[in-house]
Amino acid sequence: MFFKKKFDDSGVYDWLIVGLGNPGKKYEFTRHNAGFLCLDVFAESQHVKIDRLKFKALIGECRVGGKRCLLMKPQTFMNLSGEAVREAVQFYKIPPERLLVLFDDINLDPGRMRIRRKGTDGGHNGIKNIIYHLGADTFPRIKIGVGAKPHPDFDLADWVTSPFSKEELTALRKTADNCCKAIERIVADDIDGAMSAYNS
């Protein structure tokens, strides 16, 4: 503990990598927290923790291929995710093209993921709020499959805050592993390679 590396959030970050979700134990393994869960796996692969409170978020940092990356899990609840992202982007002067967002997508089955360079919110409230606060939709994102509603009349809010089954969590772990590899390629400016390798 005496030699524990001090968190240094001064200077410049090459990338801001954000996982979306809701704070609190009750939401930990729910569908809306797929972004949190996959970012945690990435942080673990980099031997760092996302546990420092700043910008209305939990943050951590790592270097990926020489690029300095700030990892973020907004603690504002999903619909206000843009508040935390905007504060960090403005503080470190990070352009939208260097913001990577991981989030859940009900249009993809668990175990699947899709990378996009930019785009609309697609009906996702967390992405909608980020676009609103940044005034831009030109940031890359990784969509993480969480499965469609069991039937059309099922309330969407209830569905995305419902827990994954054991089988779905197993599939999500595979997605998280691929997500880690995709993040490394995107940070290395090889988003085309990441899309070719991991879009499903």
Secondary structure, 3 states (H helix, E strand, C coil): CCCCCCCCCCCCCCEEEEECCCCCHHHCCEHHHHHHHHHHHHHHHCCCCCCEEECCEEEEEEEECCEEEEEEEECCCHHHHHHHHHHHHHHHCCCHHHEEEEEEECCCCCCCEEEECCCCCCCCHHHHHHHHHHCCCCCCEEEEECCCCCCCCCCHHHHHCCECCHHHHHHHHHHHHHHHHHHHHHHCCCHHHHHHHHCC
